[in-house]
Amino acid sequence: MKYEIWQLPLSNKAKFNHYDWIKEKPTITDYVMVYSGKCEPQEHIMDLLENLFYIFNEEHPSDYHAASLSVSDLVCLIDTNNKREWWFVDGFGFKNYNDDINI
């Protein structure tokens, strides 16, 4: 399984805001992909997302040079069929963002 980390620029008003606080949800064109990699799929998607959150806050890969994973960032999970699933990093956990991403 592949994943991508997407972040909003500091100038975006939605940066660091919880999902429910954002009036106009950012679209993919508002974000910048800052990292991509591969990971082992897990039985529960939330376990995988929590693991990525830990890695990108506590044990950054040596080639990762962006900010730690934070509220308003996106994690895109890509399965072996290249199907993308988007997750918004919220104040507590993750929110599915597939309906809001507007690709």
C-alpha positions in Angstrom: 0.0 0.0 0.0 1.2 3.5 -0.8 0.4 6.7 1.1 0.9 10.5 0.5 1.0 13.3 3.0 -0.6 16.6 1.9 -0.4 19.9 3.7 -1.9 23.4 3.3 0.4 26.3 3.0 0.6 28.6 6.1 -1.3 31.3 4.2 -4.4 29.1 3.9 -7.1 30.1 6.4 -8.1 26.5 7.0 -4.5 25.5 8.1 -4.6 24.1 11.7 -8.4 24.2 11.9 -10.6 21.3 12.9 -12.9 19.9 10.2 -16.1 21.3 11.8 -14.6 24.8 12.1 -13.8 25.2 8.4 -16.6 27.0 6.5 -15.2 26.4 3.0 -13.5 23.0 2.8 -10.1 23.1 1.0 -9.9 21.2 -2.2 -6.9 19.3 -3.5 -5.6 22.3 -5.4 -5.2 24.1 -2.0 -2.8 21.4 -0.8 0.8 20.5 -1.5 2.0 16.9 -1.4 5.0 16.9 0.9 5.8 13.2 1.1 4.9 9.8 -0.3 5.9 6.3 0.7 4.9 2.7 1.2 3.5 0.9 4.2 2.1 -2.5 5.1 -1.8 -2.6 5.0 -3.4 -3.2 8.4 -6.7 -4.9 9.3 -8.1 -1.6 10.6 -7.7 1.6 8.7 -7.6 3.7 11.9 -4.6 1.7 13.2 -2.7 2.4 9.9 -3.6 6.1 10.2 -2.6 6.3 13.8 0.7 4.6 13.0 1.4 7.2 10.2 0.5 10.0 12.6 3.1 8.6 15.1 5.8 8.3 12.4 5.3 11.8 11.1 5.3 13.3 14.6 7.8 11.2 16.5 10.0 9.3 14.1 10.2 11.3 10.8 11.8 9.4 7.9 15.3 10.8 7.2 14.2 12.2 3.9 11.1 13.9 5.3 11.6 17.7 5.6 8.0 19.1 6.1 6.2 19.9 9.3 4.9 17.2 11.6 1.5 15.8 10.7 -1.1 18.1 12.1 -4.7 19.2 12.1 -5.9 20.1 8.6 -3.3 17.9 6.8 -4.5 15.0 4.6 -3.3 11.5 4.4 -4.1 9.7 1.1 -4.0 5.9 1.1 -3.6 4.2 -2.2 -4.4 0.5 -2.6 -2.9 -1.9 -5.1 -5.5 -0.9 -7.7 -4.6 2.8 -7.3 -7.9 3.5 -5.6 -7.3 6.6 -3.4 -8.9 7.2 0.0 -8.5 10.6 1.6 -8.3 11.2 5.4 -8.4 14.6 7.1 -6.3 14.9 10.3 -8.8 16.3 12.8 -8.4 17.5 16.4 -9.1 13.9 17.6 -8.4 11.3 15.0 -9.2 11.3 11.3 -12.2 12.2 9.2 -12.9 10.6 5.9 -12.5 13.4 3.3 -13.4 11.6 0.1 -16.6 13.6 -0.4 -14.9 16.9 0.3 -11.6 16.6 -1.7 -13.1 17.8 -5.1 -10.4 16.3 -7.4 
